[in-house]
Amino acid sequence: MMKFKPKVAKHIPIKTPSMHALDHFDFYYGPLFGKKWPSIRLGLLTPKKFVAVLNRFSHDIDVNENILQDLGAQDLMQILRKGFVYVKSMDKGTNNDWDLEADQISFERNLQNEPDETDDFDEEKSFRTSAGLKEFRRPSEVFEFGQDKTNMSDSRDIEITGLEGMGIQLEKVDDFITIPNALKVYTYDRTWLNDYPTPVKDDNGIYSWWLLDGGSIIPVLALDLKETDSVLDMCAAPGGKSLLILQTGCFDKLTCNEVKMSRLGQLRRALANYVPDDDPIVEKVILKRKDAASLEQWDDIAVYDKVLLDAPCTTDKLSVLQDDENLFSSSMTQIRLDLPATQTKLLINALRSVKVGGTVVYSTCSLAPNQNDVVVDNAVSIAESKFGIKVVEKSLALETKLVSSGLYRFSTNCHRGHLILPFLPSNFGPMYICKLQRIK
């Protein structure tokens, strides 16, 4: 009788999407951030630190604020004001109940950034980083998909290669940000790991506060909101930043856009949980459903004073912490690879949407240059060559002042914008912010 040796299948450990994400980040971000990468990596793998945004629309706002203070939380807005240079207050005297004072805070630009620590592998670094290239009250207006009648031929001819921004010269000017007095955001001191209690509801079912990453408030502050502004939140769901804008009261009209119906429903529920449907502010909110990444269909041309584009991205922290809907899963590879092109189209449309003199704030939750400053360069270049739009970058010089609070840490690698890095003592971010002003 012949004997056969049983075949044993070779066992290859199956990697989860979050494991693939971490491998990817080690390969690309390691050379990019050098000796700082282990600290950033540990921050990514550690649950983020939240801040609690106090809801002005709750009838129990004073009680809710006392609860947060009794827990030892401090008003982050007051912390950020300390040591800042007072410039002026916003104009007052309107009949609007939401006429709020706001200090305009001047940020002195830090021209002497400490050089980043790097290792001796410039060639490998260059290779890796370049390759890493309840329902809300019915709104006063609802918009559906439209067709862009302007520059249609130009829009159809545009192909995003990712190289459009090479060598671009973009003027940079100093700027300030506005911290509205109405906005109250509470945070624990650095190194505190306390959790916030579950938000409570008032008699109308309106929640007391909600939690945000501490980095997520900076793009909204960078908008420098005024009470006369028409504001667009271009990719608004799940609604955290839209709610933050609502808390300031510094706008005349707020348009919240989201292309996916499921996410638009998520946005409506968020608004309904935090804003009473009989509040006058509701009349200032417009819900819109359009594909903001379509250069052909987007037809909101030069109609907004301020545009916030919190773009879809790899969301680096979530990518290494959870596997559900992870962009590093094999089924979502193409979506992930297409992100820079999608982000570029979104930013081009944001620049088309804003009036001359208005500003666009672009933000992501990614550390990747090809989703951050590279996208800015490419979008600015295409906007100028195809649509005749010219912009300047407004440097907020955030590093000097926010770092002094002990709650924020910034990268020195960005040639454009600002990048908040996660680190254990105060685990905010990652959050990339770049402010652009349209001048033509």
N, C-alpha and C positions, 0 to 999 in steps of 0.2 A: 504494500500500500504506500502510495506516495504521500508525503507530508508537505503541506504548504504552510509557509510562514504567514500568519495572519497580517494583513495590511493595517497599519495604524495611521490614521489621517494626522498629518502634522497640524498641531494646534497653534493657531495664530491669535493672540489676544485681540479681542475686538475693542477698538477705541471708540469712545463716545464722541459726539460732536464737541462737547466741552473740552475733551482731551485734545482733539484735533486743533481746536482754537488755541489752546495753550501752547501746543507745539509750534503753531504758526507764529504766535506772538514772540515766543522765545527766539525763533529764527530771524524775524524781521526787526522786532523792537530791541532785542539784545544789543546788536551793533549800533542801533540808532541812539539809544540812551546810555550805552556804556555802563559805567560802574553804578549808575543810578537805577538800572533795570531791576536788580533783585528787590529793591525797596518798592518800586512801582508794581512789580509782579506780585509781591506779597499783598499790596493794597488791593489789586484786582481780585485776588483770591479770598479776600476778607469782606464780609458784608459791609455795604456802604454806610456812611454816617448820614442820617437824615436831619433836616430841619423841619420845624412845625410852622406852617403858615396860618396865622390866626385869621379866622373868617369874620370880616366886618359885617356880613349880612346876618349873622346869628344874633337873636335878641339877647342872648346871654354872653355877649362878648366880654364884658368886664369880669364875669365869673370865670370864663374860660381862660382869660389872661392871667388871673390870679392862680389858677390851677397850674399853669405852665411855670409861673414864677416860683410857686411853692416847691416845685420839683427841682428847682435849681437852674432852670433854663434861663438864658439871657437873650435880650432882643438883639439879634444880629445887625439890624439896621443901625442901632445906636453904636454898636461896636465899630462898624465901618465908618461912622461919622467922626469918631475920635481921631484927632490929629489931622483931619482934612481941612483944607482951606475953604472958608465960606466965601461964596461969590455973590449970590443974590437969591431972592425968592421968586417963585413964579408969580405972574400977575394975578391979582385977586379982584373981586368986585362983580363977578357974574352972578346971575340968579340961580345958577346950578347948585343943587344941594351937595353935589360932589366937588364943589370948588375947594380944592385942598392946597395947602401950602406944600412946597417942596423945595428943599435946599438943593442948589446946583453946586455940586462938589467938584472942585478943580483938582485934577490929578497931575502932579508934576512928572513929566516923563523921565524915566530912569535910563540914562544914556550909558551907564557903566555897569551893564549886566556882568555878573561873575561868569567867567568862561566855564563851559560845561566840561566835565571830566570825560575823556575819551580814551579808548585803547588804540594801539597801533595796528589797525587793520582797515585803513581808509578804502583800499580797493574792494575788500569784501563787504564793507559797510555800504559802499556805493552800489554794489551789485544787489545786495539784499533789499535795501530800502527802495531802490528804483523798481525792483521786481514786485514789491509789495503794494507797486502801484494799484327810575321814575321819569315821565318824560318832561323835558324842558318845555316851557311855554312856547307855543308856535312863534317863531321869530317874525319880526316885522317884514323881513324879506328872505326868500330862499331862492338860490340860483342853482340851476343844473348845468350840465355840460353845454358849452358853447363852441362856436367856431371862430377862430381868430381871422378877421378879414384884413388885418394889416400885416404887411411883410410876409404874406403867405408863401410866396415863391422862395424867399430867403430862408424861411423856416424849414421848408421841405428839403432844401439843399444842404442843410447843416449836418455834418458828420463829426461826431466827437471822437478824436483820436487820443486825447490825453496829452498831446504835445503842443497844444495851441498856446499855452502860457509860457513856453520856454523863452527866457530872455526878456520878459515883459518888464517895463519900467512903470511902476505904480507909485504915484506920489503919496507920501504919508504925512498927515498933519496931526498935531496934538488935539485932544478933545477932553471933555468932561462927561460925567454921567450924572443923572438925577436920581436922588433917593427920596421918593415921596414920603411925607410924614404919615400918610394914611397906612402905609405898608408896615406890617408888624410880622417879623419872622423870628422865631425863637430857636436857639441852638444850645446844646450843652457845650461846656468848655472842652478844649482839646484833651484827649486821652480819656474823657468820660465815655463809658459804653452804655449808659442808661437808655432804656427804651421809653418811648412815649406811650401814655395810656391810650386805649381805644377812644377815638373821637366820640363825643356825645352829641345828641340832638336836642334842639330846643323844642318848644311847643309846636312849631310849624314843621318839624322834621328836618330842619337845616343843621348840617354838621358844624362842629365847633372849629375844627382845624383839619388840615391835611398835610401829609408828609411829602417832602421833595428832597432830592439830592441837593446838598448845599451849593453845588456848582450851577444848578439849573436856574437860580435866581439872577445870575450875572447877565445872561443874554437879555432878560427883560429890563434890567436896570440900564443896560447899554443902549436901549432904544431911545432914552432921553425923552420920555413921553410928555406931551403937552395936552391940555384939555381940549384943544381944537383939532387934535390929530384924528385922521382916519387911519385906522391900523388894520393890517392884515396879518393873521397868524396862518401861515401858508400850509403847514402840515400840523394841524392843531391837536388831533387825538394823541393821547387819551385826555388831554385838557388841562394838565397842570399849569402850563405857562399861560394859557388863556385865562384861567382863574386868577393867576397872579396879576395879569393886566387888569382884570376886573377889580381886584382889590385896590389898585392904585386910584381908580376913578379918573385917571388922566387920559381921556380920549373922548372924542365926539361920536365915533362909530367904530365898533370892533367887528371885523369879519373873520369868522373861524372857518377855514376850508379843510375838507378831508375828502379824499376820493373814494375810499372804501365805505360801503354802506354800513358794515358791521362796526367799523371804527367811528363812523359818524354817530351811530347809536350810542356807542361808548361815551363819546363827547357830550351828547345830550344828557345822558344820565349823570355825568359828572356835574354839569351845570345845574341840573335839577336838584342835586343833593346839596349844593352850596349856595344857590341863589333863589330866593323866594320868587315864584312866578308872578306875583303882583308888585314886585319892586320896579320902579321906573327905569332902572338900569337895563332891564330886559329889552326895552324898546331900542336900545342902542346896539344890540347884538344881532348880527346876521350870520346864519349858518349857510354855508355854500358847499356844494359837492361838484368839484371839478378836478380834472387831472392836471395838477400843477407841473408835471414833468413833460407835458406835451407842448412843444413849441408851436404846433399847428393849431391846437384847440384853445390855447390860453389866450383870452381876449381882454383881460383887465390891464389896459395899457395906460400908464401914468395917471393912476387914480388914487393912490394911497400916499400918505405922508410918511408912514413907517411900515416896514415889512419885517416880520420875524420869520426866518426860515430855520426851524429846528429839523434838520434833514434826517431822513432814514439813513441808518449807518449800521456798522457791525455791532454797535452797542457792546463794547469790549468787556465790560465787567459782567454783564449778563451772559455773554458768550462763554465765559470760563466757569460760570456758576450754575447754569441750567441747560438742559438738553432740549426741552420743548421749544419748537419754532426757532431753533438755533440755525443761524445762517451758515454755520460750518458743517451742517449735515449734508450728506451727498445729494439729497434731493433739492437742495437750495444753493448748490454751487454756482450755477449761472447767475442767479439773483445777486449773490455776493460779488461775483466778478463784474457785474454790470453797475454796481453801486456808484463808482466815481462818475460814470457817464450820466447816470440818473441824477446824481447830486449836481452836476454841472448844468444840466437842463433846468433843474429847479432854480438854481441861483440865477441863471440867465433870465428866467421868467420873473423872478423876484426883482431884478434890476429893471426889467421892462415895466413892472407894475408900479414902481415908485415914481413920484413926481420929481422933476428937477429940483434939487435942493433937499429932497427927502433922503432917508437913510434905510439901509438894509442891514440887519444883523443875521449873520450866518453862524449856525452852531451845529456841532455833532457831539456824540458821546464816544468818540473814537480817538485813539492815539496815532492813527495812521496818517502820514503826510499826504498820501494820495487821495484821502477823503477830506482833507482839511485845506492847508494852504495851496496845494496843487490844484484843487478844485476852484479855489478863489481865483488863481492866476488864469486858468483856462476859461472860466466863465467871463471874467472881465475882458479877456482878449476877444472872445467871440462876440460879446455884447457890443464891443466897440466896432469890430470889423463888419458884423452883419446887421447891426441895428443902430449904429451911430451913437451909442451910449458911452459916455465917459464918466469915470468915477475916481474918487480918491479914497485911500484907506484912512480911517480916523483911529489913531492910536490912543487907547484909553490908559496906557501906562499903568495897568492894573497891578503889575507885580509889586511895585514898591509899597503901595498902600494896603493891598489885601494880604500880602505876606506878613506885614507888620501886625496884623490881627492874630497871627499864629494859627489861623484856620485854613489857609490856602498855601499851596505850593505850585509853582509854575515852571514850565519847561523853558529852557533857553535855546531850544533847537529851532523854534519857528521863525521863519523869515517873514511871515505874515500872520497877523492876529495873535491870540494868546491861548495857551493850552494849560488848563488846570490838571495837575497830576495827582493821582491817589497816593496817599501815604498814611501809615497806620495812626499816627497821633491825631489826625483829623481827616478821615477817609472820604473826602469829597472828590467827585469826578470819576473818570476823566471827562472833561468838558472843554471843547474848542470853541472860541468866540472870535469872530472877525466882523468889524463894523465898516461898512462902505457907504459913502455919500455920493449920490448921483449929481454931477455938476453940468451935464449936458444931455 
